[in-house]
C-alpha cells in the first residue's frame, strides 16, 4: 500500500524561492501555471491549489446560499407586499 506521506528536503534561494519536488507535484496534482495559496500559521506553512480552496468554500457556503435563496423567495412571494407595487405605480 502506498503511503500518503512524502518528506523531501529543499533549499530556499536568495530570492526566497523553492522548488517543489516532482513526486510531490505529481501526487498533489500541481501542474505548470497552477495557482497556489500559501497559508502560514503557528510556524507551519501550507500550500493548496487555489481551485481546491475555491471548491471547498463553495461547498462550505452551499447550505447558507440555499437558506438565503429560500428566505428571499418567501419575502418576494409575499402577497401582502404587492400593495407596494400598486403604490409605486401611482
Residue pairs with C-beta under 8 A, 6 or more apart in sequence:
6 21
6 23
6 24
6 27
8 21
8 23
8 24
10 18
10 19
10 20
10 21
11 18
12 18
20 28
20 30
20 47
24 30
25 31
28 49
29 49
30 36
30 49
34 49
34 50
34 51
35 49
35 50
35 51
36 47
36 48
36 49
36 50
37 47
37 48
37 49
37 50
37 53
38 45
38 46
38 47
39 45
39 46
39 47
39 48
40 46
75 81
